[in-house]
């Protein structure tokens, strides 16, 4: 395996910083979605952690903090560090753990991964950690952070700047910053935090990112470069036209073709995505994905029911959670009832185990279909996705780029590069066609046309399930799909090296630090429970012998609860339990009244008869006698 162009550039910059040849405090990596951005923190950590340039007494950075926009991406960050291929290529042994807002987030490892939300919930905790150690701060998808103005600071701005206000002190205190994004623009046109801007001479009133700043290293990797290196695969768009009818404030309205929607685009999409048109798109995408999986099975010599990597999968992006649930039921109805739930997974924020379902979809042959709203569209690394059903009303170009990129990763198990295409089924409306043309322009090498300031764009949101903006009431009536057109967007003159994507060394990736900690805690719990059961029959009178008491002994013996231990400390405690008995250390909780009470309760666990002293009946009789004498 060899590094891609932008990965080589980042490594070169990091080597220059480590040797003192390059005075750089910020690395900005603008990498097209699907181009391999998640490897950059691993490369930076491998070259910078512990490196001390000549003439300096302290290392440049001691630890790494990787900040991601979604909780589901934390596991991917852990996997990137333990990936055996990257460890072999870069020659590193670093590991990071997915941390919550508990003290000591690294737990003896090289760093930690957290989310924007976690930092915003406990900014002082993370800032204190940055002040104790010199950190390499890696901010993933930087465009989620809007810039702060003096007015924002004075008014303590609203929720949309909460992440920016929490991250700003960490950016200021970091020893080095790696800023990554798939797009250097926001859908609301606001500036991005920490970036420098200058006035656009060609477009009065607009600003552009200033890249030539001293101390900054800028690395770019656009769609054309990714296709030339075969890092991503071409896209084939399946555009479905349709008709729709609805009532808006009691007034009937309709369109006979999505291309003619114009000012009716919003209610048209709202209606289509919740009536018959959506089911037609689902059926097309589902049938195409099934046919693709059948062809791959035949190529691999597998039977109809056999599961394997590289068959292809379908990602369905719904407009809201209610629609996602309905789509899931429709898709499961098309499958064998026995395997319907296992074959189609629903991952929305209201589902408790949504993160686990996304992980299964990414790493296992089943489920083959995932229905989501926003949890799994950005940053999710699942090369097996071959089809996407875009059933969302969002028409923000950065958002659509992220969604399409879920299917553009080259799948090392999915056949040759020439055989692979990312197939996107979508409504054939004017704004989506504009997005499709923008992709074609970008990968053809022509200059991208700047969008006009008044260009219409549907915002992220509108999940009001029947209510439109400004208090208008929309009632969807009917819709259907009509014409299907395919258009494959191919690069012009894109030829080059073999794909540099990596296949895991085995069927599954190595254990991440979080998984290792969970496994060790389970093993500890089992060892403690086994000793409790073994000691129950031979315990002395008044001696505590329960799970909580034994855990209290271990906590006092090792000075920590197992929930805050490092992997090495958990392994040491397991080793102690394998050689010693907790019962021999019960002196540690002798003076604790909680466990003395539990011992007394066990001494009276054999209830006396009604006529024996100490029974409840005798106590009530004695209380009645005393009360009678007092009367």
Secondary structure as UniProt FT lines:
FT   HELIX           5..19
FT   STRAND          26..31
FT   TURN            33..34
FT   HELIX           37..39
FT   HELIX           40..48
FT   TURN            54..55
FT   STRAND          63..68
FT   HELIX           72..82
FT   HELIX           84..90
FT   STRAND          96..98
FT   TURN            107..108
FT   STRAND          111..115
FT   HELIX           116..121
FT   HELIX           123..132
FT   STRAND          135..139
FT   HELIX           142..144
FT   HELIX           150..155
FT   HELIX           159..161
FT   HELIX           162..173
FT   STRAND          176..181
FT   TURN            187..188
FT   TURN            193..194
FT   STRAND          197..199
FT   TURN            204..205
FT   STRAND          207..209
FT   TURN            214..215
FT   STRAND          216..221
FT   HELIX           223..228
FT   TURN            229..230
FT   STRAND          235..248
FT   TURN            249..250
FT   STRAND          251..255
FT   HELIX           258..260
FT   HELIX           262..264
FT   HELIX           265..272
FT   TURN            273..274
FT   HELIX           276..300
FT   TURN            304..305
FT   TURN            309..310
FT   STRAND          313..317
FT   HELIX           321..333
FT   TURN            337..339
FT   HELIX           340..343
FT   STRAND          344..347
FT   TURN            349..350
FT   TURN            352..353
FT   HELIX           354..363
FT   STRAND          369..372
FT   TURN            375..377
FT   TURN            383..384
FT   STRAND          385..390
FT   HELIX           397..405
FT   TURN            406..407
FT   TURN            412..413
FT   HELIX           417..419
FT   STRAND          422..427
FT   HELIX           430..444
FT   TURN            453..454
FT   HELIX           469..471
FT   STRAND          473..489
FT   HELIX           513..536
FT   TURN            537..538
FT   TURN            541..542
FT   HELIX           547..558
FT   HELIX           562..564
FT   HELIX           567..579
FT   HELIX           582..589
FT   TURN            590..591
FT   HELIX           593..603
FT   TURN            610..611
FT   TURN            613..614
FT   HELIX           616..630
//
